[in-house]
Amino acid sequence: MNILYFSWIKDKLGKTKENITIDENISSVAELITFLKSKDDTYKEVFKDISSIRVSINMETANMEDSISINDEIAFFPPMTGG
């Protein structure tokens, strides 16, 4: 699974992307976040308040409850504002 990070999420993690292998039992964005938070304290800090994070699956806006699969591209970014 390819994961992309943008804005302050990228800055805090110190990376723009990573390719990870997930277990088959991880089937939603929320479960992916739980998995990432278990990796280390930096992920735990970044994902502590998911209300400040938006997500897309394969370049389509998604919700935390949406299903994912091992071949998806997941992107995490802060809320966007218009102007």
PDB file of N, CA, C and O in Angstrom, chain B, residues numbered from 101:
ATOM      1  N   MET B 101       0.845  -1.171   0.000  1.00  0.00           N
ATOM      2  CA  MET B 101       0.000   0.000   0.000  1.00  0.00           C
ATOM      3  C   MET B 101       0.889   1.233   0.000  1.00  0.00           C
ATOM      4  O   MET B 101       1.845   1.328   0.769  1.00  0.00           O
ATOM      5  N   ASN B 102       0.560   2.167  -0.869  1.00  0.00           N
ATOM      6  CA  ASN B 102       1.305   3.414  -0.952  1.00  0.00           C
ATOM      7  C   ASN B 102       0.567   4.474  -0.136  1.00  0.00           C
ATOM      8  O   ASN B 102      -0.623   4.705  -0.351  1.00  0.00           O
ATOM      9  N   ILE B 103       1.261   5.112   0.791  1.00  0.00           N
ATOM     10  CA  ILE B 103       0.661   6.144   1.630  1.00  0.00           C
ATOM     11  C   ILE B 103       1.391   7.454   1.377  1.00  0.00           C
ATOM     12  O   ILE B 103       2.620   7.511   1.407  1.00  0.00           O
ATOM     13  N   LEU B 104       0.616   8.506   1.127  1.00  0.00           N
ATOM     14  CA  LEU B 104       1.156   9.842   0.884  1.00  0.00           C
ATOM     15  C   LEU B 104       0.793  10.760   2.047  1.00  0.00           C
ATOM     16  O   LEU B 104      -0.303  10.671   2.599  1.00  0.00           O
ATOM     17  N   TYR B 105       1.721  11.642   2.413  1.00  0.00           N
ATOM     18  CA  TYR B 105       1.499  12.592   3.499  1.00  0.00           C
ATOM     19  C   TYR B 105       1.730  14.007   2.979  1.00  0.00           C
ATOM     20  O   TYR B 105       2.675  14.260   2.231  1.00  0.00           O
ATOM     21  N   PHE B 106       0.851  14.928   3.385  1.00  0.00           N
ATOM     22  CA  PHE B 106       0.938  16.305   2.922  1.00  0.00           C
ATOM     23  C   PHE B 106       0.942  17.281   4.091  1.00  0.00           C
ATOM     24  O   PHE B 106       0.484  16.961   5.188  1.00  0.00           O
ATOM     25  N   SER B 107       1.466  18.474   3.837  1.00  0.00           N
ATOM     26  CA  SER B 107       1.440  19.622   4.747  1.00  0.00           C
ATOM     27  C   SER B 107       2.091  19.282   6.092  1.00  0.00           C
ATOM     28  O   SER B 107       3.158  18.670   6.128  1.00  0.00           O
ATOM     29  N   TRP B 108       1.449  19.679   7.195  1.00  0.00           N
ATOM     30  CA  TRP B 108       2.042  19.488   8.516  1.00  0.00           C
ATOM     31  C   TRP B 108       2.200  18.007   8.859  1.00  0.00           C
ATOM     32  O   TRP B 108       3.057  17.658   9.671  1.00  0.00           O
ATOM     33  N   ILE B 109       1.399  17.135   8.262  1.00  0.00           N
ATOM     34  CA  ILE B 109       1.533  15.693   8.514  1.00  0.00           C
ATOM     35  C   ILE B 109       2.878  15.226   7.973  1.00  0.00           C
ATOM     36  O   ILE B 109       3.611  14.501   8.645  1.00  0.00           O
ATOM     37  N   LYS B 110       3.192  15.645   6.760  1.00  0.00           N
ATOM     38  CA  LYS B 110       4.491  15.336   6.140  1.00  0.00           C
ATOM     39  C   LYS B 110       5.628  15.884   6.990  1.00  0.00           C
ATOM     40  O   LYS B 110       6.622  15.199   7.231  1.00  0.00           O
ATOM     41  N   ASP B 111       5.474  17.123   7.440  1.00  0.00           N
ATOM     42  CA  ASP B 111       6.529  17.760   8.236  1.00  0.00           C
ATOM     43  C   ASP B 111       6.782  17.016   9.543  1.00  0.00           C
ATOM     44  O   ASP B 111       7.934  16.799   9.919  1.00  0.00           O
ATOM     45  N   LYS B 112       5.723  16.628  10.235  1.00  0.00           N
ATOM     46  CA  LYS B 112       5.891  15.935  11.522  1.00  0.00           C
ATOM     47  C   LYS B 112       6.458  14.527  11.355  1.00  0.00           C
ATOM     48  O   LYS B 112       7.253  14.071  12.176  1.00  0.00           O
ATOM     49  N   LEU B 113       6.043  13.842  10.286  1.00  0.00           N
ATOM     50  CA  LEU B 113       6.552  12.485  10.059  1.00  0.00           C
ATOM     51  C   LEU B 113       7.929  12.479   9.412  1.00  0.00           C
ATOM     52  O   LEU B 113       8.656  11.490   9.499  1.00  0.00           O
ATOM     53  N   GLY B 114       8.287  13.590   8.759  1.00  0.00           N
ATOM     54  CA  GLY B 114       9.582  13.661   8.097  1.00  0.00           C
ATOM     55  C   GLY B 114       9.651  12.869   6.812  1.00  0.00           C
ATOM     56  O   GLY B 114      10.733  12.475   6.377  1.00  0.00           O
ATOM     57  N   LYS B 115       8.487  12.630   6.193  1.00  0.00           N
ATOM     58  CA  LYS B 115       8.461  11.896   4.926  1.00  0.00           C
ATOM     59  C   LYS B 115       7.218  12.286   4.137  1.00  0.00           C
ATOM     60  O   LYS B 115       6.191  12.654   4.706  1.00  0.00           O
ATOM     61  N   THR B 116       7.331  12.200   2.835  1.00  0.00           N
ATOM     62  CA  THR B 116       6.195  12.521   1.974  1.00  0.00           C
ATOM     63  C   THR B 116       5.386  11.292   1.599  1.00  0.00           C
ATOM     64  O   THR B 116       4.213  11.397   1.242  1.00  0.00           O
ATOM     65  N   LYS B 117       6.019  10.120   1.680  1.00  0.00           N
ATOM     66  CA  LYS B 117       5.325   8.887   1.320  1.00  0.00           C
ATOM     67  C   LYS B 117       6.042   7.692   1.913  1.00  0.00           C
ATOM     68  O   LYS B 117       7.192   7.767   2.344  1.00  0.00           O
ATOM     69  N   GLU B 118       5.321   6.594   1.916  1.00  0.00           N
ATOM     70  CA  GLU B 118       5.926   5.321   2.293  1.00  0.00           C
ATOM     71  C   GLU B 118       5.100   4.202   1.683  1.00  0.00           C
ATOM     72  O   GLU B 118       3.907   4.360   1.425  1.00  0.00           O
ATOM     73  N   ASN B 119       5.741   3.092   1.462  1.00  0.00           N
ATOM     74  CA  ASN B 119       5.079   1.911   0.941  1.00  0.00           C
ATOM     75  C   ASN B 119       5.100   0.867   2.044  1.00  0.00           C
ATOM     76  O   ASN B 119       6.168   0.458   2.500  1.00  0.00           O
ATOM     77  N   ILE B 120       3.923   0.438   2.472  1.00  0.00           N
ATOM     78  CA  ILE B 120       3.862  -0.520   3.574  1.00  0.00           C
ATOM     79  C   ILE B 120       3.055  -1.745   3.166  1.00  0.00           C
ATOM     80  O   ILE B 120       2.265  -1.706   2.222  1.00  0.00           O
ATOM     81  N   THR B 121       3.269  -2.813   3.886  1.00  0.00           N
ATOM     82  CA  THR B 121       2.472  -4.023   3.740  1.00  0.00           C
ATOM     83  C   THR B 121       1.565  -4.115   4.955  1.00  0.00           C
ATOM     84  O   THR B 121       2.020  -4.050   6.097  1.00  0.00           O
ATOM     85  N   ILE B 122       0.283  -4.266   4.693  1.00  0.00           N
ATOM     86  CA  ILE B 122      -0.668  -4.365   5.802  1.00  0.00           C
ATOM     87  C   ILE B 122      -1.254  -5.766   5.852  1.00  0.00           C
ATOM     88  O   ILE B 122      -1.253  -6.495   4.860  1.00  0.00           O
ATOM     89  N   ASP B 123      -1.753  -6.126   7.023  1.00  0.00           N
ATOM     90  CA  ASP B 123      -2.441  -7.402   7.192  1.00  0.00           C
ATOM     91  C   ASP B 123      -3.796  -7.357   6.504  1.00  0.00           C
ATOM     92  O   ASP B 123      -4.374  -6.284   6.332  1.00  0.00           O
ATOM     93  N   GLU B 124      -4.294  -8.499   6.117  1.00  0.00           N
ATOM     94  CA  GLU B 124      -5.600  -8.573   5.475  1.00  0.00           C
ATOM     95  C   GLU B 124      -6.730  -8.127   6.401  1.00  0.00           C
ATOM     96  O   GLU B 124      -7.799  -7.742   5.929  1.00  0.00           O
ATOM     97  N   ASN B 125      -6.500  -8.176   7.722  1.00  0.00           N
ATOM     98  CA  ASN B 125      -7.554  -7.791   8.660  1.00  0.00           C
ATOM     99  C   ASN B 125      -7.719  -6.276   8.771  1.00  0.00           C
ATOM    100  O   ASN B 125      -8.658  -5.808   9.416  1.00  0.00           O
ATOM    101  N   ILE B 126      -6.830  -5.507   8.160  1.00  0.00           N
ATOM    102  CA  ILE B 126      -6.969  -4.047   8.125  1.00  0.00           C
ATOM    103  C   ILE B 126      -7.795  -3.721   6.889  1.00  0.00           C
ATOM    104  O   ILE B 126      -7.318  -3.842   5.761  1.00  0.00           O
ATOM    105  N   SER B 127      -9.041  -3.307   7.113  1.00  0.00           N
ATOM    106  CA  SER B 127      -9.945  -3.146   5.976  1.00  0.00           C
ATOM    107  C   SER B 127     -10.579  -1.763   5.869  1.00  0.00           C
ATOM    108  O   SER B 127     -11.399  -1.533   4.979  1.00  0.00           O
ATOM    109  N   SER B 128     -10.215  -0.832   6.762  1.00  0.00           N
ATOM    110  CA  SER B 128     -10.759   0.527   6.698  1.00  0.00           C
ATOM    111  C   SER B 128      -9.651   1.536   6.979  1.00  0.00           C
ATOM    112  O   SER B 128      -8.584   1.192   7.487  1.00  0.00           O
ATOM    113  N   VAL B 129      -9.932   2.779   6.636  1.00  0.00           N
ATOM    114  CA  VAL B 129      -8.968   3.847   6.915  1.00  0.00           C
ATOM    115  C   VAL B 129      -8.721   3.938   8.420  1.00  0.00           C
ATOM    116  O   VAL B 129      -7.577   4.088   8.849  1.00  0.00           O
ATOM    117  N   ALA B 130      -9.767   3.851   9.215  1.00  0.00           N
ATOM    118  CA  ALA B 130      -9.615   3.932  10.669  1.00  0.00           C
ATOM    119  C   ALA B 130      -8.703   2.823  11.196  1.00  0.00           C
ATOM    120  O   ALA B 130      -7.874   3.066  12.073  1.00  0.00           O
ATOM    121  N   GLU B 131      -8.853   1.614  10.668  1.00  0.00           N
ATOM    122  CA  GLU B 131      -7.982   0.513  11.083  1.00  0.00           C
ATOM    123  C   GLU B 131      -6.545   0.752  10.631  1.00  0.00           C
ATOM    124  O   GLU B 131      -5.607   0.391  11.342  1.00  0.00           O
ATOM    125  N   LEU B 132      -6.363   1.352   9.462  1.00  0.00           N
ATOM    126  CA  LEU B 132      -5.017   1.703   9.002  1.00  0.00           C
ATOM    127  C   LEU B 132      -4.382   2.711   9.953  1.00  0.00           C
ATOM    128  O   LEU B 132      -3.209   2.580  10.302  1.00  0.00           O
ATOM    129  N   ILE B 133      -5.139   3.704  10.369  1.00  0.00           N
ATOM    130  CA  ILE B 133      -4.609   4.701  11.308  1.00  0.00           C
ATOM    131  C   ILE B 133      -4.219   4.042  12.626  1.00  0.00           C
ATOM    132  O   ILE B 133      -3.178   4.371  13.194  1.00  0.00           O
ATOM    133  N   THR B 134      -5.030   3.125  13.116  1.00  0.00           N
ATOM    134  CA  THR B 134      -4.688   2.394  14.343  1.00  0.00           C
ATOM    135  C   THR B 134      -3.374   1.648  14.150  1.00  0.00           C
ATOM    136  O   THR B 134      -2.523   1.650  15.039  1.00  0.00           O
ATOM    137  N   PHE B 135      -3.205   1.018  13.004  1.00  0.00           N
ATOM    138  CA  PHE B 135      -1.961   0.321  12.695  1.00  0.00           C
ATOM    139  C   PHE B 135      -0.781   1.290  12.674  1.00  0.00           C
ATOM    140  O   PHE B 135       0.261   1.013  13.270  1.00  0.00           O
ATOM    141  N   LEU B 136      -0.940   2.426  11.989  1.00  0.00           N
ATOM    142  CA  LEU B 136       0.147   3.402  11.914  1.00  0.00           C
ATOM    143  C   LEU B 136       0.507   3.931  13.301  1.00  0.00           C
ATOM    144  O   LEU B 136       1.688   4.089  13.613  1.00  0.00           O
ATOM    145  N   LYS B 137      -0.489   4.203  14.130  1.00  0.00           N
ATOM    146  CA  LYS B 137      -0.232   4.707  15.473  1.00  0.00           C
ATOM    147  C   LYS B 137       0.555   3.704  16.314  1.00  0.00           C
ATOM    148  O   LYS B 137       1.267   4.093  17.240  1.00  0.00           O
ATOM    149  N   SER B 138       0.431   2.428  15.998  1.00  0.00           N
ATOM    150  CA  SER B 138       1.165   1.405  16.756  1.00  0.00           C
ATOM    151  C   SER B 138       2.636   1.329  16.348  1.00  0.00           C
ATOM    152  O   SER B 138       3.439   0.695  17.032  1.00  0.00           O
ATOM    153  N   LYS B 139       2.995   1.984  15.220  1.00  0.00           N
ATOM    154  CA  LYS B 139       4.382   1.927  14.738  1.00  0.00           C
ATOM    155  C   LYS B 139       5.347   2.657  15.665  1.00  0.00           C
ATOM    156  O   LYS B 139       6.401   2.124  16.011  1.00  0.00           O
ATOM    157  N   ASP B 140       4.987   3.883  16.071  1.00  0.00           N
ATOM    158  CA  ASP B 140       5.829   4.621  17.014  1.00  0.00           C
ATOM    159  C   ASP B 140       5.112   5.878  17.497  1.00  0.00           C
ATOM    160  O   ASP B 140       4.004   6.186  17.058  1.00  0.00           O
ATOM    161  N   ASP B 141       5.760   6.591  18.401  1.00  0.00           N
ATOM    162  CA  ASP B 141       5.142   7.755  19.033  1.00  0.00           C
ATOM    163  C   ASP B 141       4.904   8.912  18.064  1.00  0.00           C
ATOM    164  O   ASP B 141       3.987   9.708  18.267  1.00  0.00           O
ATOM    165  N   THR B 142       5.710   9.012  17.026  1.00  0.00           N
ATOM    166  CA  THR B 142       5.508  10.092  16.054  1.00  0.00           C
ATOM    167  C   THR B 142       4.168   9.916  15.348  1.00  0.00           C
ATOM    168  O   THR B 142       3.400  10.871  15.232  1.00  0.00           O
ATOM    169  N   TYR B 143       3.882   8.710  14.878  1.00  0.00           N
ATOM    170  CA  TYR B 143       2.584   8.436  14.252  1.00  0.00           C
ATOM    171  C   TYR B 143       1.448   8.648  15.258  1.00  0.00           C
ATOM    172  O   TYR B 143       0.399   9.195  14.920  1.00  0.00           O
ATOM    173  N   LYS B 144       1.673   8.212  16.476  1.00  0.00           N
ATOM    174  CA  LYS B 144       0.654   8.376  17.519  1.00  0.00           C
ATOM    175  C   LYS B 144       0.320   9.858  17.706  1.00  0.00           C
ATOM    176  O   LYS B 144      -0.847  10.215  17.867  1.00  0.00           O
ATOM    177  N   GLU B 145       1.329  10.708  17.686  1.00  0.00           N
ATOM    178  CA  GLU B 145       1.130  12.150  17.843  1.00  0.00           C
ATOM    179  C   GLU B 145       0.399  12.743  16.630  1.00  0.00           C
ATOM    180  O   GLU B 145      -0.532  13.533  16.787  1.00  0.00           O
ATOM    181  N   VAL B 146       0.820  12.363  15.439  1.00  0.00           N
ATOM    182  CA  VAL B 146       0.216  12.895  14.213  1.00  0.00           C
ATOM    183  C   VAL B 146      -1.264  12.529  14.123  1.00  0.00           C
ATOM    184  O   VAL B 146      -2.087  13.361  13.744  1.00  0.00           O
ATOM    185  N   PHE B 147      -1.599  11.302  14.467  1.00  0.00           N
ATOM    186  CA  PHE B 147      -2.963  10.810  14.299  1.00  0.00           C
ATOM    187  C   PHE B 147      -3.793  10.846  15.589  1.00  0.00           C
ATOM    188  O   PHE B 147      -4.826  10.182  15.674  1.00  0.00           O
ATOM    189  N   LYS B 148      -3.353  11.608  16.585  1.00  0.00           N
ATOM    190  CA  LYS B 148      -4.099  11.650  17.854  1.00  0.00           C
ATOM    191  C   LYS B 148      -5.458  12.321  17.702  1.00  0.00           C
ATOM    192  O   LYS B 148      -6.400  11.960  18.408  1.00  0.00           O
ATOM    193  N   ASP B 149      -5.579  13.286  16.801  1.00  0.00           N
ATOM    194  CA  ASP B 149      -6.840  13.989  16.579  1.00  0.00           C
ATOM    195  C   ASP B 149      -7.213  13.871  15.112  1.00  0.00           C
ATOM    196  O   ASP B 149      -6.875  14.739  14.307  1.00  0.00           O
ATOM    197  N   ILE B 150      -7.912  12.796  14.764  1.00  0.00           N
ATOM    198  CA  ILE B 150      -8.206  12.565  13.349  1.00  0.00           C
ATOM    199  C   ILE B 150      -9.253  13.531  12.801  1.00  0.00           C
ATOM    200  O   ILE B 150      -9.498  13.555  11.595  1.00  0.00           O
ATOM    201  N   SER B 151      -9.870  14.323  13.670  1.00  0.00           N
ATOM    202  CA  SER B 151     -10.813  15.329  13.162  1.00  0.00           C
ATOM    203  C   SER B 151     -10.081  16.419  12.382  1.00  0.00           C
ATOM    204  O   SER B 151     -10.700  17.166  11.624  1.00  0.00           O
ATOM    205  N   SER B 152      -8.768  16.509  12.567  1.00  0.00           N
ATOM    206  CA  SER B 152      -7.979  17.516  11.845  1.00  0.00           C
ATOM    207  C   SER B 152      -7.272  16.925  10.627  1.00  0.00           C
ATOM    208  O   SER B 152      -6.374  17.550  10.063  1.00  0.00           O
ATOM    209  N   ILE B 153      -7.676  15.727  10.224  1.00  0.00           N
ATOM    210  CA  ILE B 153      -7.042  15.045   9.097  1.00  0.00           C
ATOM    211  C   ILE B 153      -8.107  14.595   8.104  1.00  0.00           C
ATOM    212  O   ILE B 153      -9.159  14.082   8.486  1.00  0.00           O
ATOM    213  N   ARG B 154      -7.815  14.796   6.842  1.00  0.00           N
ATOM    214  CA  ARG B 154      -8.669  14.308   5.756  1.00  0.00           C
ATOM    215  C   ARG B 154      -7.923  13.198   5.039  1.00  0.00           C
ATOM    216  O   ARG B 154      -6.705  13.065   5.157  1.00  0.00           O
ATOM    217  N   VAL B 155      -8.682  12.400   4.290  1.00  0.00           N
ATOM    218  CA  VAL B 155      -8.082  11.247   3.630  1.00  0.00           C
ATOM    219  C   VAL B 155      -8.664  11.083   2.233  1.00  0.00           C
ATOM    220  O   VAL B 155      -9.815  11.436   1.973  1.00  0.00           O
ATOM    221  N   SER B 156      -7.844  10.541   1.345  1.00  0.00           N
ATOM    222  CA  SER B 156      -8.347  10.124   0.039  1.00  0.00           C
ATOM    223  C   SER B 156      -7.860   8.706  -0.230  1.00  0.00           C
ATOM    224  O   SER B 156      -6.800   8.284   0.234  1.00  0.00           O
ATOM    225  N   ILE B 157      -8.669   7.995  -0.990  1.00  0.00           N
ATOM    226  CA  ILE B 157      -8.325   6.640  -1.424  1.00  0.00           C
ATOM    227  C   ILE B 157      -8.292   6.678  -2.949  1.00  0.00           C
ATOM    228  O   ILE B 157      -9.296   6.979  -3.594  1.00  0.00           O
ATOM    229  N   ASN B 158      -7.135   6.373  -3.512  1.00  0.00           N
ATOM    230  CA  ASN B 158      -6.966   6.389  -4.967  1.00  0.00           C
ATOM    231  C   ASN B 158      -7.448   7.710  -5.575  1.00  0.00           C
ATOM    232  O   ASN B 158      -8.158   7.727  -6.580  1.00  0.00           O
ATOM    233  N   MET B 159      -7.046   8.810  -4.943  1.00  0.00           N
ATOM    234  CA  MET B 159      -7.326  10.177  -5.381  1.00  0.00           C
ATOM    235  C   MET B 159      -8.801  10.559  -5.318  1.00  0.00           C
ATOM    236  O   MET B 159      -9.225  11.505  -5.982  1.00  0.00           O
ATOM    237  N   GLU B 160      -9.586   9.831  -4.524  1.00  0.00           N
ATOM    238  CA  GLU B 160     -10.991  10.160  -4.306  1.00  0.00           C
ATOM    239  C   GLU B 160     -11.190  10.464  -2.822  1.00  0.00           C
ATOM    240  O   GLU B 160     -10.735   9.710  -1.962  1.00  0.00           O
ATOM    241  N   THR B 161     -11.868  11.565  -2.528  1.00  0.00           N
ATOM    242  CA  THR B 161     -12.135  11.914  -1.139  1.00  0.00           C
ATOM    243  C   THR B 161     -12.824  10.750  -0.440  1.00  0.00           C
ATOM    244  O   THR B 161     -13.722  10.120  -0.998  1.00  0.00           O
ATOM    245  N   ALA B 162     -12.392  10.471   0.794  1.00  0.00           N
ATOM    246  CA  ALA B 162     -12.910   9.318   1.522  1.00  0.00           C
ATOM    247  C   ALA B 162     -13.172   9.689   2.979  1.00  0.00           C
ATOM    248  O   ALA B 162     -12.820  10.773   3.443  1.00  0.00           O
ATOM    249  N   ASN B 163     -13.798   8.756   3.677  1.00  0.00           N
ATOM    250  CA  ASN B 163     -14.065   8.885   5.108  1.00  0.00           C
ATOM    251  C   ASN B 163     -13.260   7.842   5.869  1.00  0.00           C
ATOM    252  O   ASN B 163     -12.755   6.882   5.287  1.00  0.00           O
ATOM    253  N   MET B 164     -13.149   8.041   7.155  1.00  0.00           N
ATOM    254  CA  MET B 164     -12.371   7.128   7.993  1.00  0.00           C
ATOM    255  C   MET B 164     -12.947   5.711   8.004  1.00  0.00           C
ATOM    256  O   MET B 164     -12.214   4.751   8.240  1.00  0.00           O
ATOM    257  N   GLU B 165     -14.245   5.571   7.753  1.00  0.00           N
ATOM    258  CA  GLU B 165     -14.892   4.262   7.777  1.00  0.00           C
ATOM    259  C   GLU B 165     -14.804   3.535   6.443  1.00  0.00           C
ATOM    260  O   GLU B 165     -15.164   2.361   6.355  1.00  0.00           O
ATOM    261  N   ASP B 166     -14.328   4.221   5.401  1.00  0.00           N
ATOM    262  CA  ASP B 166     -14.301   3.621   4.067  1.00  0.00           C
ATOM    263  C   ASP B 166     -13.331   2.451   3.990  1.00  0.00           C
ATOM    264  O   ASP B 166     -12.318   2.406   4.687  1.00  0.00           O
ATOM    265  N   SER B 167     -13.675   1.508   3.122  1.00  0.00           N
ATOM    266  CA  SER B 167     -12.873   0.296   2.943  1.00  0.00           C
ATOM    267  C   SER B 167     -11.610   0.589   2.155  1.00  0.00           C
ATOM    268  O   SER B 167     -11.587   1.458   1.284  1.00  0.00           O
ATOM    269  N   ILE B 168     -10.562  -0.152   2.477  1.00  0.00           N
ATOM    270  CA  ILE B 168      -9.295  -0.071   1.751  1.00  0.00           C
ATOM    271  C   ILE B 168      -8.828  -1.477   1.413  1.00  0.00           C
ATOM    272  O   ILE B 168      -9.263  -2.459   2.013  1.00  0.00           O
ATOM    273  N   SER B 169      -7.925  -1.549   0.428  1.00  0.00           N
ATOM    274  CA  SER B 169      -7.303  -2.828   0.095  1.00  0.00           C
ATOM    275  C   SER B 169      -5.802  -2.615  -0.053  1.00  0.00           C
ATOM    276  O   SER B 169      -5.323  -1.482  -0.097  1.00  0.00           O
ATOM    277  N   ILE B 170      -5.083  -3.700  -0.126  1.00  0.00           N
ATOM    278  CA  ILE B 170      -3.621  -3.627  -0.091  1.00  0.00           C
ATOM    279  C   ILE B 170      -3.010  -2.892  -1.273  1.00  0.00           C
ATOM    280  O   ILE B 170      -1.868  -2.441  -1.181  1.00  0.00           O
ATOM    281  N   ASN B 171      -3.727  -2.756  -2.371  1.00  0.00           N
ATOM    282  CA  ASN B 171      -3.188  -2.086  -3.557  1.00  0.00           C
ATOM    283  C   ASN B 171      -3.597  -0.628  -3.673  1.00  0.00           C
ATOM    284  O   ASN B 171      -3.291   0.016  -4.676  1.00  0.00           O
ATOM    285  N   ASP B 172      -4.281  -0.093  -2.671  1.00  0.00           N
ATOM    286  CA  ASP B 172      -4.754   1.286  -2.718  1.00  0.00           C
ATOM    287  C   ASP B 172      -3.644   2.290  -2.444  1.00  0.00           C
ATOM    288  O   ASP B 172      -2.633   1.983  -1.812  1.00  0.00           O
ATOM    289  N   GLU B 173      -3.871   3.509  -2.947  1.00  0.00           N
ATOM    290  CA  GLU B 173      -3.039   4.653  -2.578  1.00  0.00           C
ATOM    291  C   GLU B 173      -3.865   5.501  -1.612  1.00  0.00           C
ATOM    292  O   GLU B 173      -4.953   5.970  -1.945  1.00  0.00           O
ATOM    293  N   ILE B 174      -3.328   5.685  -0.418  1.00  0.00           N
ATOM    294  CA  ILE B 174      -4.005   6.450   0.623  1.00  0.00           C
ATOM    295  C   ILE B 174      -3.229   7.742   0.837  1.00  0.00           C
ATOM    296  O   ILE B 174      -2.003   7.726   0.947  1.00  0.00           O
ATOM    297  N   ALA B 175      -3.945   8.857   0.896  1.00  0.00           N
ATOM    298  CA  ALA B 175      -3.300  10.148   1.154  1.00  0.00           C
ATOM    299  C   ALA B 175      -3.924  10.779   2.386  1.00  0.00           C
ATOM    300  O   ALA B 175      -5.145  10.782   2.545  1.00  0.00           O
ATOM    301  N   PHE B 176      -3.075  11.315   3.258  1.00  0.00           N
ATOM    302  CA  PHE B 176      -3.521  12.028   4.455  1.00  0.00           C
ATOM    303  C   PHE B 176      -3.113  13.487   4.323  1.00  0.00           C
ATOM    304  O   PHE B 176      -1.973  13.787   3.970  1.00  0.00           O
ATOM    305  N   PHE B 177      -4.048  14.400   4.608  1.00  0.00           N
ATOM    306  CA  PHE B 177      -3.791  15.832   4.467  1.00  0.00           C
ATOM    307  C   PHE B 177      -4.715  16.596   5.399  1.00  0.00           C
ATOM    308  O   PHE B 177      -5.728  16.055   5.841  1.00  0.00           O
ATOM    309  N   PRO B 178      -4.381  17.857   5.707  1.00  0.00           N
ATOM    310  CA  PRO B 178      -5.248  18.664   6.554  1.00  0.00           C
ATOM    311  C   PRO B 178      -6.465  19.144   5.767  1.00  0.00           C
ATOM    312  O   PRO B 178      -6.476  19.081   4.537  1.00  0.00           O
ATOM    313  N   PRO B 179      -7.492  19.625   6.476  1.00  0.00           N
ATOM    314  CA  PRO B 179      -8.663  20.159   5.770  1.00  0.00           C
ATOM    315  C   PRO B 179      -8.242  21.292   4.840  1.00  0.00           C
ATOM    316  O   PRO B 179      -7.350  22.078   5.160  1.00  0.00           O
ATOM    317  N   MET B 180      -8.893  21.363   3.691  1.00  0.00           N
ATOM    318  CA  MET B 180      -8.603  22.417   2.730  1.00  0.00           C
ATOM    319  C   MET B 180      -9.623  23.534   2.868  1.00  0.00           C
ATOM    320  O   MET B 180     -10.782  23.293   3.207  1.00  0.00           O
ATOM    321  N   THR B 181      -9.188  24.743   2.607  1.00  0.00           N
ATOM    322  CA  THR B 181     -10.100  25.880   2.642  1.00  0.00           C
ATOM    323  C   THR B 181     -10.114  26.538   1.277  1.00  0.00           C
ATOM    324  O   THR B 181      -9.127  26.502   0.541  1.00  0.00           O
ATOM    325  N   GLY B 182     -11.219  27.124   0.959  1.00  0.00           N
ATOM    326  CA  GLY B 182     -11.334  27.827  -0.324  1.00  0.00           C
ATOM    327  C   GLY B 182     -11.108  29.315  -0.123  1.00  0.00           C
ATOM    328  O   GLY B 182     -11.021  29.797   1.005  1.00  0.00           O
ATOM    329  N   GLY B 183     -11.020  30.005  -1.190  1.00  0.00           N
ATOM    330  CA  GLY B 183     -10.814  31.431  -1.021  1.00  0.00           C
ATOM    331  C   GLY B 183     -10.925  32.193  -2.310  1.00  0.00           C
ATOM    332  O   GLY B 183     -10.774  33.414  -2.320  1.00  0.00           O
TER     333      GLY B 183
END
